[in-house]
């Protein structure tokens, strides 16, 4: 309590200083600087820029927030930082202060939100800029503006937001050449919530070019150092921004395959209010649903109860999964949440044993079906799966980790070695408030967050049985394993409308968490390694058309995995 009181006293003192400094009547109209600069340089409308035939030979410098994004509010991005990096209490503080922050000028409002969201956060643990924010930034990009800007020979983005918030989004996903944001002050490895002044050398590379075109917004002042050397300036109006369309997913320069965080919606002010109002109801309802799900009630009783309290399960083609073999049946499904094996067991109305790569002890204890932990040793895991299959039905998720987006990770071929008959199943979920997976949070709470959604739904679609050797390649057994795994992957992807990739579990955790994804006893996943800040994956080369197996996978089992540019050596598990 004492620490919390001290925090609020410092917060109040910070507000009083900023309000006293900034909330004063200006001596001239707000738009005077913009108007004088516009008259001096001779601005043009942004629509004219797209009509230039020589745009491919021009260097473009633009203001990221006002030229790329359709929305004029920055609150959702700071709320994501506050909730995902700081926790619900910090998010609630930002939410309660925002009505007063909205009365301030935009530069002051940004400073206040930066202080509330970043003060006290550890610098080395902050990965939300590359793991959470890019998804929401990309969904706010205007198609019309991006199509014009990407035609430039070289692009440089200026941002009033902290560099750690926008750099990954602009450089990694939109392929912007230079990104200049605001650096945050750090003391003892922790952010202090204040931003550094922009360095004079920030645009040294751009200043060396004689002819630079600047792109800004009418409501932003143009007397900035980065516009002084521009030979021409084009301005975007607020009306024009509101008419832009959302950039389609297939138009992203690099696909968004991995992202983290609990929030599944864009946290605008009113949407955040609805979330906080729903939290106590959702928590109670989630506990009730969890109790019903893990209870010993018959499936015929569980389904109506779950449907009554808002959880829906849709089953398609269950007759394709029926088997009369003496030994158990091998079911193979994609991996969306920790509840995948449980949903499969409910739909089949038969007990299953789930083999898992990494599962928290809490989830393992409360699981109503039997689980077996793999060792990541091929021989030992194959022997374990053979033994379990002789005892009953077995379900395996060959991806080894969950993936939220409409992509399938590489299927490990280990499951093709333990049974001649494989029963594929395609699983998908629909959530509106919370994601039921995380790479860095408390994994033992994944299922609870999934069940806390107002109306979570799960669809299970059974596919035609696949026989081992159905994709034989000239009698080569090793090649057949990989081709069979690729065949099952492509069948599931086609059923769900997803895209096959060659990425793996380790690739996901190196990007999102900076570790290999090993989970302890209900604890958070470990902190990221410093070297992962420079990690990059050849994402484009890792996507294969649906049904196409990775090239030469039969000769080089690990060649389908993209190279990770970090200083540590990683080994393939399975």
VMD Tcl script that draws the C-alpha trace (Angstrom):
set ca {
  {0.00 0.00 0.00}
  {2.85 2.37 0.82}
  {4.46 1.77 -2.60}
  {1.13 2.28 -4.33}
  {0.54 5.55 -2.47}
  {4.03 6.76 -3.36}
  {3.41 5.90 -7.00}
  {0.19 7.95 -7.04}
  {1.91 10.92 -5.34}
  {4.64 10.93 -8.00}
  {2.00 10.61 -10.70}
  {0.05 13.58 -9.31}
  {3.24 15.68 -9.10}
  {4.13 14.82 -12.69}
  {0.66 15.85 -13.87}
  {0.74 19.14 -12.01}
  {4.08 20.09 -13.54}
  {3.00 19.21 -17.06}
  {-0.39 20.91 -16.78}
  {1.17 24.08 -15.40}
  {3.70 24.12 -18.23}
  {1.50 23.25 -21.19}
  {-2.12 24.25 -20.47}
  {-1.68 27.93 -21.28}
  {-3.36 30.04 -23.95}
  {-1.06 30.26 -26.98}
  {-0.06 33.67 -28.25}
  {-1.06 32.77 -31.82}
  {-3.52 30.37 -33.39}
  {-2.64 26.68 -33.26}
  {-2.56 26.39 -37.03}
  {-0.39 29.46 -37.60}
  {2.87 27.53 -37.82}
  {1.36 25.01 -40.20}
  {-0.11 27.72 -42.38}
  {3.11 29.73 -42.58}
  {5.16 26.66 -43.40}
  {2.65 25.58 -46.00}
  {2.73 28.98 -47.67}
  {6.51 29.03 -47.61}
  {7.05 25.62 -49.18}
  {3.97 25.48 -51.39}
  {2.18 22.31 -50.29}
  {0.04 20.05 -52.41}
  {-2.67 17.56 -51.68}
  {-1.68 13.96 -51.01}
  {-3.79 12.70 -53.91}
  {-1.46 14.48 -56.33}
  {1.54 12.52 -55.02}
  {0.05 9.22 -56.16}
  {-0.27 10.53 -59.70}
  {3.43 11.27 -60.12}
  {5.05 8.94 -62.68}
  {8.55 9.42 -61.23}
  {7.66 8.37 -57.67}
  {9.83 5.24 -57.93}
  {12.91 7.47 -58.06}
  {12.00 9.69 -55.12}
  {12.95 9.64 -51.43}
  {9.89 10.01 -49.20}
  {9.84 11.14 -45.60}
  {6.50 10.97 -43.84}
  {4.87 11.26 -40.43}
  {3.83 7.72 -39.50}
  {0.78 8.34 -37.30}
  {-0.98 10.89 -39.52}
  {-0.02 9.57 -42.96}
  {-0.22 5.78 -42.53}
  {-2.93 5.21 -39.92}
  {-6.63 5.75 -40.53}
  {-7.50 6.45 -36.91}
  {-6.49 9.70 -35.25}
  {-6.53 8.27 -31.71}
  {-3.36 6.80 -30.20}
  {-5.12 5.61 -27.04}
  {-5.60 1.97 -28.22}
  {-1.85 1.45 -28.70}
  {-0.97 2.84 -25.29}
  {-3.75 0.75 -23.73}
  {-2.20 -2.35 -25.30}
  {1.16 -1.46 -23.76}
  {-0.42 -0.73 -20.38}
  {-2.47 -3.95 -20.29}
  {-0.04 -6.40 -21.85}
  {3.22 -5.09 -20.37}
  {1.99 -3.44 -17.16}
  {-1.06 -5.44 -16.20}
  {-4.77 -4.70 -15.60}
  {-4.12 -2.19 -12.78}
  {-1.92 0.03 -14.94}
  {-4.46 -0.27 -17.77}
  {-7.22 0.83 -15.40}
  {-5.17 3.86 -14.33}
  {-4.66 4.89 -17.96}
  {-8.35 4.40 -18.66}
  {-9.42 6.56 -15.70}
  {-6.98 9.33 -16.61}
  {-7.76 9.41 -20.32}
  {-10.78 11.80 -20.09}
  {-8.41 14.38 -18.54}
  {-5.59 13.50 -20.95}
  {-7.96 14.21 -23.84}
  {-8.19 17.85 -22.71}
  {-4.47 18.36 -23.27}
  {-2.65 19.21 -26.45}
  {-1.58 16.15 -28.41}
  {2.13 16.41 -27.59}
  {1.35 16.67 -23.87}
  {-1.19 13.84 -24.09}
  {1.44 11.56 -25.65}
  {3.94 12.41 -22.90}
  {1.43 11.64 -20.16}
  {0.41 8.32 -21.72}
  {4.07 7.37 -22.22}
  {4.74 8.06 -18.53}
  {1.74 6.06 -17.30}
  {2.44 3.09 -19.58}
  {6.24 2.82 -19.34}
  {7.36 4.01 -15.92}
  {8.81 1.09 -13.97}
  {8.89 -1.43 -16.84}
  {12.09 -3.41 -17.39}
  {13.68 -2.53 -20.70}
  {14.98 -6.01 -21.48}
  {11.57 -7.60 -20.90}
  {9.62 -5.21 -23.11}
  {8.81 -7.11 -26.32}
  {5.26 -5.85 -26.89}
  {6.58 -3.59 -29.63}
  {7.32 -6.60 -31.82}
  {4.98 -9.22 -30.31}
  {1.69 -7.36 -29.75}
  {1.48 -3.94 -31.41}
  {2.24 -4.82 -35.08}
  {-1.07 -6.67 -35.49}
  {-3.13 -3.69 -34.38}
  {-1.02 -1.17 -36.29}
  {-1.38 -3.20 -39.48}
  {-5.15 -3.38 -39.09}
  {-5.23 0.45 -38.94}
  {-3.07 1.12 -42.02}
  {-4.83 2.88 -44.88}
  {-4.58 1.01 -48.18}
  {-4.53 4.18 -50.29}
  {-1.68 5.85 -48.41}
  {0.44 2.71 -48.15}
  {0.19 1.96 -51.86}
  {1.55 5.45 -52.60}
  {4.34 5.40 -50.01}
  {5.66 1.95 -50.93}
  {6.35 3.16 -54.47}
  {9.14 5.43 -53.22}
  {12.76 4.56 -53.86}
  {13.52 5.00 -50.18}
  {11.18 5.77 -47.30}
  {11.82 7.29 -43.88}
  {9.16 7.38 -41.18}
  {8.99 9.97 -38.39}
  {6.98 9.09 -35.29}
  {6.05 10.94 -32.12}
  {5.72 7.57 -30.37}
  {8.56 5.74 -28.59}
  {10.89 3.88 -30.92}
  {10.19 0.58 -29.14}
  {6.50 0.84 -30.06}
  {6.74 1.49 -33.80}
  {10.10 0.22 -35.08}
  {9.13 -3.43 -35.60}
  {5.81 -2.53 -37.22}
  {7.37 -0.10 -39.70}
  {10.68 -1.79 -40.43}
  {9.84 -5.49 -40.23}
  {6.29 -5.56 -41.62}
  {6.01 -2.47 -43.85}
  {9.69 -2.53 -44.90}
  {10.30 1.17 -44.21}
  {14.01 1.94 -44.67}
  {14.49 4.42 -41.78}
  {12.41 4.75 -38.61}
  {12.93 7.69 -36.26}
  {10.85 7.60 -33.11}
  {11.44 8.93 -29.61}
  {13.93 7.16 -27.38}
  {12.90 6.44 -23.78}
  {15.07 7.32 -20.82}
  {16.32 4.34 -18.85}
  {17.70 4.16 -15.31}
  {19.02 0.94 -13.80}
  {17.51 -1.12 -16.62}
  {14.01 0.33 -16.10}
  {12.06 2.87 -18.13}
  {11.44 6.10 -16.23}
  {8.51 7.12 -18.43}
  {10.22 10.13 -20.08}
  {11.31 10.56 -23.68}
  {14.68 11.78 -24.89}
  {14.97 14.74 -27.22}
  {15.30 13.68 -30.83}
  {18.94 13.43 -31.86}
  {20.31 15.70 -34.58}
  {21.92 12.71 -36.33}
  {18.63 10.90 -36.71}
  {18.19 11.95 -40.32}
  {21.81 12.13 -41.38}
  {21.31 9.46 -44.07}
  {18.26 11.25 -45.49}
  {19.89 14.68 -45.44}
  {22.60 13.42 -47.73}
  {19.95 13.15 -50.47}
  {19.38 16.38 -52.31}
  {15.75 15.90 -53.36}
  {13.39 14.70 -50.63}
  {9.60 14.72 -50.68}
  {7.83 15.25 -47.38}
  {4.38 13.96 -46.50}
  {2.49 15.26 -43.49}
  {-0.96 16.19 -42.24}
  {-2.83 19.49 -42.30}
  {-3.35 19.53 -38.54}
  {0.31 18.85 -37.73}
  {2.83 21.70 -37.56}
  {5.31 21.53 -40.41}
  {8.11 23.59 -38.87}
  {10.02 20.43 -37.99}
  {13.65 19.76 -38.76}
  {12.87 16.78 -40.94}
  {10.78 18.92 -43.35}
  {13.31 21.72 -43.78}
  {15.24 20.00 -46.59}
  {12.15 18.81 -48.48}
  {11.82 20.17 -52.00}
  {8.07 19.43 -51.96}
  {5.50 18.81 -49.25}
  {2.24 16.93 -49.62}
  {-0.45 17.07 -46.95}
  {-3.18 14.61 -45.95}
  {-6.52 15.99 -44.76}
  {-8.60 14.44 -41.97}
  {-11.48 13.91 -44.38}
  {-9.18 12.03 -46.74}
  {-7.94 9.78 -43.93}
  {-11.48 8.86 -42.94}
  {-12.22 7.73 -46.49}
  {-9.27 5.31 -46.64}
  {-9.91 1.56 -46.66}
  {-8.22 -0.99 -44.43}
  {-5.11 -2.58 -45.88}
  {-6.04 -6.19 -46.78}
  {-4.07 -8.97 -45.10}
  {-2.83 -10.31 -48.44}
  {-1.31 -6.88 -49.18}
  {1.04 -6.93 -46.18}
  {4.65 -6.82 -47.45}
  {5.41 -9.54 -44.90}
  {2.65 -11.75 -43.48}
  {1.69 -11.51 -39.83}
  {1.94 -15.11 -38.60}
  {2.89 -14.71 -34.94}
  {1.62 -12.26 -32.36}
  {1.09 -12.34 -28.60}
  {-1.08 -10.67 -25.97}
  {-4.40 -11.42 -24.33}
  {-6.64 -8.78 -25.93}
  {-8.41 -9.95 -29.08}
  {-10.06 -6.59 -29.86}
  {-8.89 -3.07 -30.63}
  {-9.02 -1.37 -27.19}
  {-10.63 1.97 -27.99}
  {-11.91 3.96 -25.00}
  {-15.45 2.61 -25.19}
  {-14.33 -0.94 -25.97}
  {-12.01 -0.80 -22.95}
  {-14.89 0.38 -20.78}
  {-16.94 -2.59 -21.95}
  {-14.03 -4.93 -21.15}
  {-13.65 -3.67 -17.58}
  {-17.40 -3.97 -17.05}
  {-17.32 -7.53 -18.43}
  {-14.30 -8.71 -16.39}
  {-16.13 -9.70 -13.14}
  {-18.95 -11.34 -15.09}
  {-16.56 -13.05 -17.48}
  {-14.34 -14.33 -14.67}
  {-17.32 -15.88 -12.88}
  {-18.73 -17.33 -16.09}
  {-15.30 -18.67 -17.08}
  {-14.96 -20.51 -13.77}
  {-18.40 -22.06 -14.18}
  {-17.62 -23.19 -17.71}
  {-14.27 -24.62 -16.57}
  {-15.92 -26.56 -13.74}
  {-18.46 -28.01 -16.13}
  {-15.77 -28.87 -18.70}
  {-13.56 -30.80 -16.26}
  {-16.41 -32.42 -14.36}
  {-17.23 -36.11 -14.57}
  {-20.63 -35.45 -16.13}
  {-21.47 -37.38 -19.27}
  {-20.83 -35.59 -22.55}
  {-24.56 -35.76 -23.33}
  {-25.13 -33.59 -20.24}
  {-22.10 -31.32 -20.63}
  {-22.97 -30.14 -24.14}
  {-26.43 -28.71 -23.26}
  {-25.06 -27.05 -20.12}
  {-22.14 -25.46 -21.97}
  {-24.46 -24.30 -24.73}
  {-26.81 -22.81 -22.13}
  {-24.01 -20.74 -20.56}
  {-22.75 -19.46 -23.91}
  {-20.03 -21.92 -24.99}
  {-20.76 -23.51 -28.36}
  {-19.21 -26.61 -29.95}
  {-19.91 -27.45 -33.59}
  {-19.09 -30.91 -34.96}
  {-18.81 -31.84 -38.65}
  {-18.47 -35.33 -40.17}
  {-17.98 -37.32 -36.93}
  {-18.65 -40.56 -38.83}
  {-15.27 -40.18 -40.60}
  {-13.47 -40.68 -37.27}
  {-15.12 -43.98 -36.36}
  {-12.84 -47.02 -36.20}
  {-13.17 -50.70 -35.26}
  {-9.48 -51.53 -34.88}
  {-8.30 -53.59 -31.94}
  {-5.63 -51.04 -31.08}
  {-6.31 -47.39 -30.48}
  {-6.83 -44.83 -33.24}
  {-4.37 -41.99 -33.94}
  {-6.03 -38.58 -34.27}
  {-4.02 -35.67 -35.65}
  {-5.25 -32.08 -35.40}
  {-3.95 -28.56 -35.75}
  {-3.16 -26.66 -32.54}
  {-5.19 -23.55 -31.69}
  {-5.53 -23.74 -27.87}
  {-4.73 -26.07 -24.97}
  {-8.32 -27.35 -25.13}
  {-7.91 -28.96 -28.57}
  {-7.49 -32.56 -27.31}
  {-10.31 -32.06 -24.83}
  {-12.68 -30.79 -27.53}
  {-11.73 -33.75 -29.70}
  {-12.49 -36.14 -26.86}
  {-15.90 -34.54 -26.26}
  {-16.79 -34.72 -29.96}
  {-15.76 -38.38 -30.22}
  {-17.42 -39.21 -26.89}
  {-14.48 -41.44 -26.05}
  {-11.46 -41.06 -23.77}
  {-8.22 -39.93 -25.41}
  {-4.61 -39.61 -24.36}
  {-2.95 -36.37 -25.46}
  {0.79 -36.18 -26.02}
  {2.16 -32.70 -25.36}
  {5.48 -30.99 -25.95}
  {5.33 -28.47 -23.12}
  {2.48 -28.06 -20.64}
  {2.29 -26.31 -17.29}
  {1.87 -28.55 -14.26}
  {-1.35 -26.78 -13.30}
  {-2.94 -27.52 -16.68}
  {-1.66 -31.09 -16.51}
  {-3.19 -31.66 -13.06}
  {-6.66 -30.31 -13.84}
  {-6.88 -31.91 -17.28}
  {-9.87 -34.31 -17.43}
  {-8.08 -36.48 -20.02}
  {-4.79 -38.28 -19.69}
  {-1.68 -36.42 -20.88}
  {1.81 -37.67 -21.65}
  {4.82 -35.39 -21.89}
  {7.21 -35.86 -24.81}
  {10.97 -35.73 -24.20}
  {11.97 -34.30 -27.62}
  {14.07 -37.41 -28.18}
  {12.84 -39.06 -31.38}
  {13.42 -42.67 -30.34}
  {11.98 -42.27 -26.84}
  {8.95 -40.31 -28.05}
  {8.20 -42.85 -30.80}
  {8.36 -45.68 -28.28}
  {6.09 -43.77 -25.87}
  {3.51 -43.08 -28.58}
  {3.58 -46.75 -29.69}
  {2.93 -47.81 -26.10}
  {0.08 -45.32 -25.57}
  {-1.53 -46.25 -28.88}
  {-1.61 -49.88 -27.78}
  {-3.54 -48.84 -24.67}
  {-6.18 -46.70 -26.36}
  {-6.92 -43.75 -28.62}
  {-4.21 -41.11 -29.01}
  {-4.32 -37.48 -30.15}
  {-1.29 -35.44 -31.23}
  {-0.83 -31.86 -32.43}
  {2.22 -32.07 -34.75}
  {2.72 -28.30 -34.86}
  {4.04 -28.43 -31.30}
  {2.60 -25.02 -30.40}
  {-0.47 -22.88 -31.00}
  {-0.89 -20.40 -33.83}
  {-3.66 -17.78 -33.74}
  {-3.53 -16.55 -37.31}
  {-4.85 -18.50 -40.34}
  {-1.58 -20.38 -40.85}
  {-0.39 -23.89 -40.05}
  {3.13 -24.44 -38.76}
  {5.30 -27.30 -39.98}
  {3.98 -30.74 -39.01}
  {6.52 -32.97 -37.33}
  {6.51 -36.36 -39.16}
  {6.90 -38.34 -35.94}
  {3.20 -39.29 -35.86}
  {3.54 -41.05 -39.23}
  {5.87 -43.63 -37.62}
  {3.43 -44.95 -35.03}
  {0.31 -45.88 -36.99}
  {-0.71 -47.01 -40.47}
  {-4.02 -45.14 -40.26}
  {-4.28 -41.46 -39.41}
  {-7.52 -39.61 -38.66}
  {-7.09 -35.85 -39.30}
  {-9.26 -33.23 -37.59}
  {-9.44 -29.48 -38.26}
  {-10.13 -27.30 -35.20}
  {-10.83 -23.58 -35.02}
  {-12.12 -21.13 -32.39}
  {-13.96 -17.83 -32.43}
  {-13.21 -15.33 -29.65}
  {-14.10 -11.66 -29.26}
  {-12.39 -10.33 -26.11}
  {-9.52 -12.54 -24.91}
  {-7.12 -14.93 -26.60}
  {-6.73 -18.31 -24.94}
  {-3.00 -18.59 -25.69}
  {0.14 -16.73 -24.70}
  {3.87 -17.00 -25.32}
  {5.07 -14.96 -22.33}
  {2.21 -14.82 -19.84}
  {0.90 -17.34 -17.32}
  {0.12 -20.34 -19.51}
  {-1.86 -22.01 -16.74}
  {-4.52 -19.30 -17.22}
  {-4.86 -19.83 -20.98}
  {-7.99 -21.96 -20.80}
  {-9.64 -19.61 -18.29}
  {-9.10 -16.59 -20.55}
  {-10.58 -18.54 -23.46}
  {-13.68 -19.41 -21.44}
  {-14.03 -15.79 -20.22}
  {-15.15 -14.67 -23.68}
  {-18.86 -13.77 -23.91}
  {-19.66 -16.48 -26.48}
  {-16.63 -18.67 -27.24}
  {-17.22 -21.16 -30.00}
  {-15.26 -24.17 -31.23}
  {-15.68 -26.02 -34.50}
  {-14.29 -29.54 -35.02}
  {-14.28 -30.99 -38.54}
  {-13.22 -34.58 -39.10}
  {-11.57 -35.39 -42.43}
  {-11.03 -38.54 -44.46}
  {-8.62 -41.10 -43.06}
  {-5.07 -41.04 -44.41}
  {-3.08 -44.24 -44.73}
  {0.64 -44.20 -44.16}
  {2.29 -44.52 -47.53}
  {-0.54 -42.71 -49.33}
  {2.11 -40.24 -50.47}
  {4.81 -42.81 -51.24}
  {7.82 -41.50 -53.12}
  {9.52 -44.31 -55.00}
  {9.69 -46.62 -51.99}
  {11.75 -44.16 -49.94}
  {10.43 -44.62 -46.40}
  {12.09 -41.46 -45.06}
  {10.62 -39.38 -47.89}
  {7.21 -40.95 -47.35}
  {7.09 -39.80 -43.72}
  {7.54 -36.16 -44.65}
  {5.18 -36.36 -47.59}
  {2.49 -37.94 -45.41}
  {2.93 -35.24 -42.78}
  {2.70 -32.57 -45.48}
  {-0.40 -34.25 -46.91}
  {-2.19 -34.16 -43.54}
  {-1.11 -30.53 -43.04}
  {-2.45 -29.52 -46.46}
  {-5.77 -31.33 -45.89}
  {-6.37 -29.48 -42.63}
  {-5.26 -26.16 -44.14}
  {-7.60 -26.57 -47.11}
  {-10.54 -27.40 -44.84}
  {-9.97 -24.31 -42.67}
  {-8.88 -21.97 -45.47}
  {-5.45 -21.57 -43.86}
  {-1.98 -21.33 -45.38}
  {0.78 -23.91 -44.83}
  {4.16 -22.69 -43.57}
  {7.52 -24.25 -42.73}
  {7.86 -22.38 -39.45}
  {8.17 -24.28 -36.16}
  {7.55 -23.92 -32.46}
  {11.04 -22.64 -31.84}
  {10.66 -19.95 -34.49}
  {7.51 -18.68 -32.77}
  {9.05 -18.40 -29.32}
  {12.26 -16.84 -30.59}
  {10.18 -14.08 -32.20}
  {7.63 -13.51 -29.43}
  {9.43 -14.40 -26.22}
  {13.12 -14.74 -27.00}
  {13.37 -18.32 -25.70}
  {12.65 -21.88 -26.75}
  {9.22 -22.01 -25.13}
  {9.95 -24.42 -22.27}
  {7.32 -23.91 -19.58}
  {7.80 -24.36 -15.87}
  {5.30 -25.30 -13.20}
  {2.57 -22.81 -13.96}
  {5.02 -19.95 -14.19}
  {5.63 -17.36 -16.83}
  {7.81 -18.19 -19.79}
  {11.36 -17.00 -19.25}
  {12.57 -13.52 -20.08}
  {13.89 -12.83 -23.56}
  {17.54 -13.07 -24.34}
  {19.17 -9.81 -25.38}
  {20.44 -11.31 -28.65}
  {16.90 -11.88 -29.88}
  {16.41 -8.18 -30.49}
  {18.18 -8.67 -33.81}
  {16.32 -11.88 -34.67}
  {14.80 -12.06 -38.12}
  {13.08 -14.85 -40.01}
  {12.72 -15.28 -43.73}
  {8.95 -15.36 -43.40}
  {8.21 -15.06 -47.10}
  {10.35 -18.10 -47.91}
  {8.64 -20.06 -45.12}
  {5.16 -19.97 -46.65}
  {4.13 -22.72 -49.04}
  {0.96 -22.93 -51.12}
  {-1.68 -25.18 -49.62}
  {-0.83 -28.78 -50.33}
  {2.72 -28.14 -51.60}
  {5.35 -29.95 -49.50}
  {8.57 -28.15 -48.55}
  {11.24 -28.51 -51.20}
  {13.68 -31.40 -50.69}
  {12.20 -32.23 -47.32}
  {12.86 -35.90 -47.90}
  {16.59 -35.37 -48.32}
  {17.04 -32.70 -45.68}
  {14.53 -33.08 -42.86}
  {15.40 -29.74 -41.29}
  {15.82 -27.78 -44.50}
  {12.23 -26.62 -44.29}
  {13.03 -24.51 -41.25}
  {13.98 -20.87 -41.96}
  {17.27 -19.53 -40.76}
  {17.19 -17.46 -37.60}
  {19.71 -14.63 -37.55}
  {20.86 -14.73 -33.95}
  {24.12 -15.50 -32.26}
  {23.04 -18.71 -30.56}
  {22.80 -22.14 -32.16}
  {19.42 -23.81 -32.03}
  {18.80 -27.54 -32.45}
  {15.79 -29.10 -34.05}
  {13.83 -31.24 -31.60}
  {11.67 -33.49 -33.74}
}
mol new
graphics top color blue
foreach p $ca { graphics top sphere $p radius 0.5 }
foreach p [lrange $ca 0 end-1] q [lrange $ca 1 end] { graphics top cylinder $p $q radius 0.2 }
display resetview
